[in-house]
Amino acid sequence: MSTFTASIPTTAEIAETVRKSLHSIGVDPQLLDGSRETKSPITGEVIAHTKFHTDDEIESAVAQATETFKTWRTVPAPVRGALVKRWGQLLTDHKEDIATLVTAEVGKIHSEALGEVQEMIDIVDLAVGQSRQLYGKTMPSERPGHRLAETWHPLGVVGIISAFNFPVAVFAWNTALALVAGDTVVWKPADATRLSALAVDTLLARAAKDVGAPDGIHHLLLTDRTGGQKLVEDPRIALVSATGSVRMGQEIAPVIAKRFGRALLELGGNNGAIVAPSADLDLALRGIVFAAAGTAGQRCTSLRRLIVHSSIADTLVSRIVDAYRTLNIGSPTHEETLVGPLINANSFKAQQGALNQAKEEGGKIVYGGERVLADDQPEAYYVQPAVVRMPSQSAVVHDETFAPILYVMTYDTLDEAIEIHNSVPQGLSSAIFTQDNTEAERFLSASGSDCGIANVNIGTSGAEIGGAFGGEKETGGGRESGSDSWKVYMRQATNTINFSGKLPLAQGVKFL
């Protein structure tokens, strides 16, 4: 069995730590004087209350963002970048405070919470540079004395709907690029993570004031699903960037499409990794265990399906189980903890349901899956990460369960492995562990992984902000963060400039 960290802090201790961090950041106390409860998954109990925005306040926020956009879009992009740069400085100054809030609200271990805040700082660095590189193209014209050009312009109001598991990083991915692109932002965070949202929004407001940015370029909406639906339906929201479940995407995508809005959707993962006979098993083991058990399996890039060559499957599974036995499970406030709690009871019920279905479909739980620390923390849900041997064609492996379950299947040929890998409806992140260059290149080719992210000799989680983040199929097809994702937040225009003094028509058309 795994070892467990002792001395889980009391709810009062967590609440006091949260209060100090919010005070250090300068969050308006009036926003913390409300009826909406925030519970910590560490104890499952209430640690704070927040305000709840009314329908009128939501309407006012969208209206102001719409009006402010008319001014913000005219500000030179490098000047817009100065705002984002200042925000990054404040995020750096308060990195520890924000990480404390993320740990309290999500249950992430300290190093992962710090890593999430670092993602914010990293995307800010990228966006500041991008503010001087919102480049277009010049193309040759078929007509003499003419020039074709491509230009990019601010899009409008960007509505951001974020999920609990990355409560601040995903907001920053969108906001840093949207602001340098000349857009204004309206944000609805997850119900469970209002405190960290208040913190980073407060710092953005301070940055805006410090650089003299106009009022209303960003708004935080502390609201529920109904409030989020208003953003989805509002024709003034040019782009809705939403992170969540496939079900959520299926509900909101038609609504946005009906009004001809833009959607950037980051939905389900259900990620897989192939382990070839030539793999370095020491390296593979570390990548697999972090990807599968890190964040208690609550990352969209968590490893859920392991497809192992039959010749090494028994050996690798045995080593994974041995590694799982060493994972410290318990309070994420302790440095030695590696696996914190699930977000709530519903996540635990989903995990148990998936494990029961796996057994009904011929699966064998070789380790884990049970709840731990229940006697000490009856309102919190700590679980042993589970390893399950499964037939490759079972139905349960096609569904994403947001909990630490690793389904292990076997293969004999690489073609078979890729077919198993690509058989699920999701397509976010993927990996292969191999020392064979031919196998690696095949996995990365057009006939290999069908995911938006394909890795070699690293796990499925832990993406860097320099590359575009997103997936295919039911994952939604969106791209955030690095590469040329900035284009999502802008509109493209093609320009034709005639400096010939004459008016020849394209394609040789003669008219008048």
N, C-alpha and C positions, 0 to 999 in steps of 0.2 A: 504494500500500500504506500501511497505517497505520504510524505511528512507534511505537517500542517503548522503554519505560523501561529503563535500564541498571541494572546492579548489583543483581540479585536477591539478597537476604540469604541467607546460608548457613543450613542447618538448625540448626546450633549457635547462631547469632545469634538466630533466631526462638525457639528453646527458652529462651534466656536472657531474652529480653524477656518471654516468657510467664511464666517463673519469677518475675520481678520483680513483674509485675502480680498474680499469685496471692498472693505474699507481702504485697504492699501491702494487698490486700483482707483478708488473714488466713485464707485457706483452710487447713484442717487438713492438715499435711504427710502424715499417715497416709492420707488419702484419695488422695494422689498416689503412694503406694507400693503399686502393684498390677501386675497382668499385662495390663490392657487398654491397647492402644496408641491414641494419638491422633496422627493424621497431619495435617500442614498441606498444603493444596492448593497453597500457594505453591511448595513444593519437592517435594511428594508423599512426604515422608519423616517419620519418627516424631519428634515434638517433646516428648512427655510420655507418662506412663503413669498410669492411675487404678485405683482399687479397682473390683471387680465385686461387686455385692450378690448374696448367695445367696438361694435360695428362702425359707429361714427368715427372713432379714432383710426380705424383701419382705412376708412374712406378718406379721411384727412391726410393720412400718410401717403397714400397712393397719389392723391391730388397734388400734394406738395412735391413729391418726387417727379411727377410729370412736369410740373411748372419749372422746377429747378433744372431739369434736364436741358431746357432751352438755353440756359446760361452756361451750364457746365460743358456742354458740347462745343462751345466756342472758345473755351480755355485751351491754350496750347497743350498738346499732349505731354511734353516734358514738365510743364508746370503741374499738370495733373499727377505726374509721377512723383513730384515733391511731396504731395499729400501722402501717397502710399509709402514713400521712404520714411516720413515722420512716423507713420503708424508702425512700421517695422521697428523703429528705434524704441517705441513705447512697448511693443510686444517683447522685445529683448529685455527691457528693464523689468518687466513684470512676468517673465517666463515662469518663474517658480510659482507665483500666485495663480496664474491661469492653470498650470498643471495640477495644482492642489484642487482647484474646482473641478477639473476633468476627472480626477481620481474619485472625488467625493460623489459626483453625479453619475459616472459611468462605471466605476469600479476598475479602471485601468491601473495596472501597476505603475509605479512612479516613473520608471524609465520610459515606458510607452507613452505616458501622459506628457512627459517632457519632449519626447520625440514628436508628438502631434503638434505641440507649440512650435517646435523647430521647423516643422513643415510650413507653418504660417510664415515664419521669418524667411524661409527659403523662397517661397512663392512671391513674397514681397520683393526680394532681391531680383528675382527674374522679371517681375512686372515693371520695376523701376527701369531696368535696362530696356525692356520692351517699349516703354513710353517714348523712346527715341528711335524706334524701329518699326513703326506701324506702316510698313512699306507696301507699295504697290508695284506694278510692272509697267514697262513701256514696250509696246509691240509694234512691229512694222505694219504700215498700212499699204493696201494694194493701190491706193490712189496717190499720185504725186502731190507733194506739198501738204500731206496730212500726217498726223501722228495719233496712234491709239494708246491709251493709258488706262490703267486700273487704279482706282483709288478706294480707300476705306474710310467710312464715316461712322460716328457714334450711332448706336442702334436705338436706345430709348431706356425705359425703366426695366431693370432686370429683377424678377422675383425669384428669391432663393428659398427653397424648402429643404431643410437638412435633416439627417437622421441622427439618432442618439449616439451611434458608435464612434463617429468622428465629429463631435459637436462643434469644433472650431476650425479644424483644418479645411474641411470642404467649403465652409463659408469663405475662408480666405482665398482658396483656389479661385472661386468665382469673383469675389469682391475686388481683389487686387487687380485682376485683369479687366474687369468691368469698369472700374474707376479710371484706369489709364486709357481705356478705350473711349471714355467720355460719357459713360452711362451712369445713371443713378441706380440705387439698390434698395430693395425692400426685402426684409428677411424674416421668415417664420422658422424658428428653430424647433427641434423636437420638444415635445412636452416635458420630457425627462431632464432636459439640459438647459433650462432657462437661466441658471446662474452663470454658467460659463458664457452664455450668449450675452448677458448683460455686461459682463466684464470686457469682452473684446469689443462690443459696440461702444462702451464708454471710452475705451482707448481710441477708437476710430473718431469719435466725436471730439476728443481732445486734440487729436492730430489735425482734424479739419479746422478747429479754432486756431491752432498754432500757426498754420500756414495761410489762414485767411480764406479758406474755401467757402463757397456759399452755403447757407443753411439748406437743409433738406436733401443733401446728396445721398443720405443713407437713413433708413428707418428700421427699427427692430419692432416686430409685432409679437407680443406675448399673447398668443391665441391658440385655439385648438384646431381640430381638423376643419371645422366650419370656416374659420378664418383663412386657412390655407386654400380652401375651395374658392374663396372670393378672389384670391390672386390668380388662380387657374382660369377663372371665368372672365376676369377683367380685361377688356380690349386695350386698356392703357398699358398693360404689362407686355412689353415687346417680346421678352424671352422669359420662360419659366425654366429654371434649373432645379430639378428635383431629384433627390436621392432617397431611395426607399425600396420597397418590395416590388416584385413583378405585378402583384395585384394592384398596387397603387398606380403604377405606370399604365396599366390597362384601363384604369378608371379615368385618369386625367389626360392622357394623350389624345383621345378623341375630342375632348372638350376644347383643348388648345387648338387642335387642327381645325375644328369647326369655325373658329373665329380667325383662322389663318395666322395664329401666333406661332412663335418658335418654341420648341421644346428641347431641352438638354437633359436627358434621362440617364441616371446611373442606378440600375436596378439590381436584380439578383446575380449572385456569383456562381456558387456550386462548382468550385474550381477543382481541377484535376492535375495530377503529376504522374509522369511515367518514370519508372526506375528500370533502366536497362541493365543487362548482365555485366556490362563493362563499368558501371557506375562506381565512383569512389563512395563506398557505403558510409564512411565516417562523415564525409561532407554531406551526403544525402540525408543522413540521420538528423543532423543539426537543422538543415533546411526544412525537413518534414515536421519535426517536433515544434519548432517555432511557428510555422505556418498553420499547423493544425490546432495547437493548444494555446498559442498566444492570444491575448485579449479574450480568453475563454471562448475561443471559436466565434467571436462576434465581429469579425471583420468581413467586409464584402469580398475581400481577397483571401479569406481563410481557406486552407486546404481541406477539402471534404472527401475527395476521391483519390485513392492511391492505386495506381495500376502498375503492378510489379511483375517482372519476368518470373515465370514459374520456377526457374532454377534457383532463385535467391529469395523467394517470397517468405519461406519459413524462417530463414535467418534474419531477414530484415524485420519482420513482424516481432520476432523475439527481442531484437534490439530496441525497437520502438517501445515495447511494453516495459523493458528494463529502464528506458529513459523516462517514461511516464511515471514510474514508481518513485523517481527522484524529484518530481516537480513539487515544490512547495505550494500548497493551495491554502488561501486564507486572505487576510486583510491586505488589500493593495497598498496600504499605508506603510507596510514593512518592506524594507529594502530586499529581504531575502525571498519575498513572495514572487512566484512566477505566474500563478493563475489566480485571478480574482473571481468575483462572483458574476453570475448571470445578471442581466439587468432587472429581471422581475420574475414573478411566478409563471407568467405566460410562457416565457422562454424555457423554463424548466419543464412545463407541461408539453411543450412542443418537442423537446429533446426526448422525453420519455415516450411520447407517442411514436416518434421516428424509430426509436430502439425496439419498441414492441412490434412495429410493422416489419422491421428488418428481420426479427426472429421468425415472424410468420412467413416471410419470403425465403427462408432457408439460411439466413445469416447466423453467425455465431459471434457473440460478444466475447472477445478474448481478454478484454480488460476494461474496467471503468464503467461509467455511465450512472453510478449511483450518487445520490445526494450526500454531502458531508457537512458537518458542523451544524446540523439542523437543531440539535438539542440546545446549543449555545446561542444560535441566531435563528429562531423559528420564522422570522419574517424575511430572511435573506436566503439566497439560493446559490450555494457553492456546490460544484459537482466535480466528480472525477472525469477528466477527458476520457472518451471511450474509443476503443479500437474494435472494429467489427469486420470479420471476414465475410465477404458477400459474393454470391454468384454475380457474374458480370451483367446479366440481363434483368436484374431485379428492378422493380418500379421505384422503390424508396430512394435509390441513389440518383434518381432524376429530379428529386425535389430538394430544395435548399432548406436545411434546418439551421437556424442561427444559434448554434450551440456547438460545443467541442465533440463532434462525432467524426471519426475518420473511417471511411469505408475502404477496405482493402480488397482488390480484385487482382486476378492474375491473367497473364497473356503469354503467348508463345512466339508470335511474330510481331514486328513493329507495325505492320499494316493493321493487325488485330488490335494492338494497343491504341493506335490513333482512332480507329473506328469506335472503340469503347469510349475513348476520351471525348470524341465529338458527338456522341449520341444523345447528350443531354440538351435541353432547350436553352440553357444559359451559355454565355460565352464571354466571361470577363477575363480571368487570369489563368495561366497554365504554365507548366514547367516540364522539363525532361532532365533527368540526371543520367549522364552518359559521358564516357571518355572517347566515344567513337564519333569523329567529326561528321561522317556520313549520316549517322542517326540524328545528330544535332541539326544539321542543315535540312534534313528531310522534315523534321518537326517544325522548323521555322518557315518552310516553303508553303506555297499555295495549297499543296495537298496535305499539309500537316495540321497543326493546331488551328482551329477556327475561332480563336479568341482574340480579343483586342490586345491582350498582353501575352507574350510567349517568351519564356525564360529558359536559359540553359544553365544547369548546375547552380541554381539558386531556387528558393521556394516561390510560392505564388504570391506571398504578401511582402510588403516593404517596398513599394514603388517609389522612385525618386521623382521630384517635381519637374526635372528637366525633360522628361518624356510625357507625351500625351497620355492621360489616364482615361480608360473607358473600355467598353466591350461591345460585343455583337449579339445578335439574336435577341432573346428576351432580356438581355442586360440593357438594351435600350439604344445602343449605337452612339451615345454621346461621347464627347472628348473634353476633358478639363485639364487644367494645370499647364504643362509645358508645351514644347514644340510650337505648332502654329495654332494652338487652341484659342489664342486671342481673337481669331477671326470669327469665332462663334458670337462674340459680343459686339460685332460691328456689321454694317451693311456694305455691300460691295457695289461700286458704280463703274461702268465702263465709259470712258470719255473719248470722243473723237475731236481733234483740234485741226482745223483747216487754216493753214497759213499760206495757201497758194494764190489767193486772189481770184480763184476760179471755183466752179462747183461741179466737178465730175462726180457722178453717182457710182455707188458700189455695184459690182457685178456687171459693169458696162451698160447699165440701164440708160436709155435716152428718154428724156422727158422735158418738154419745152426747149 
